[in-house]
Amino acid sequence: HRHPDHTSDVLQAFHARHYGPDGPLEPIPFWAPAEAIELVSNYSNESRSGFDFHTITEESALEIGAARVSFVRMAHPPETRGVRIEHESRIFAYSSDTGEGADFKSLAGGSSVFVCEATLQDADEIWAGHMRASQAAHVATLAGTQQLVLTHLPPERDHELSLSEARAVTDARVQLAYDGLRLEVGS
């Protein structure tokens, strides 16, 4: 979605590719909700030629090699999409920012790995469009996911508390997202 914590790095990548020593390079494929495309395309005149824009909706799907990628609307203002990637019997799901009320069954049902937003902890006030780690774990249990990865963790928080609150709710393997994390999506 269009919020800066999800788009500012895209603009940096564009700048490096367009103005770098080998630039401008071929346009980068860019799939996003219309609001995010509008934001990025208005960055500069050059950004319109630096990306190959594709607006995604609930009906959107694409094939990348043998994998099928689909998108699910999340419960987060502005328009936000979660991503589901299916390849053979393996499923990877990413919630992006979301609150309760999203169609988590369509997003993460039967997933091998579910990377889910967990901004809040149990003692926090409800913040529309975001979930507690324990809520993410509950969703993972209902979806039948094998591995839950908690993400969108504010840096000043006690991440071990988030991990503990999630593990108390689900039998799925639970871990924290971190820079450079690599995941193997099981068979």
Steps between C-alpha positions, in 0.01 A plus 500: 500500500598863468628568853866615514622197696394289201599729211802715590748221419336458158584860420861447610527193275360700210748782558797261510387319183411815307787727599767242583812444288324245275166682488245548398425128514196311371175577683434306821173300504283658771175340620306704755162652586410810296580742784855367534554520125377858499740593781804338337417624148470857630845487662655642185440496127776243466334258742223442247755351262694324777218261591270269309183570706224240554200583717395209722153423630336197663460351152864545403724199461822443318729214414871521574659187364297213646376710795160666522480835682166636621399796713253540788365829635615560857323689780729804495445851372602591233434223249740219589556155351639185651688266267454124457754303297424138409750262344420130480385410854678793665332824602661821622275778634581858602240713675651846460343736754158385615254488781247231573225454247710423194436179305783306661367166374548611138837650585663244728281189493724192499815709480843357559630842607291798607677832554251703701484848641537509881541866588323479834525303823218381725520798738477755216192698404341393173648687203278467193675321218751318719501179704647364819750214476247276674238589235746412224556164671125441528462573128788262424328225698168550320681507165687178578838658432814304582732793574411852615748784462411816696582823317431875510651502849570849638873521582446634852284205607595187692491257209546201729169595667329502159651160426385361835146635457475340156641165610242482780221498241617264223672169443655632177871574502536871578798726442578869466581663168841666481714666236647242266265217607479221242214254515458163338140430413441133586359236270 
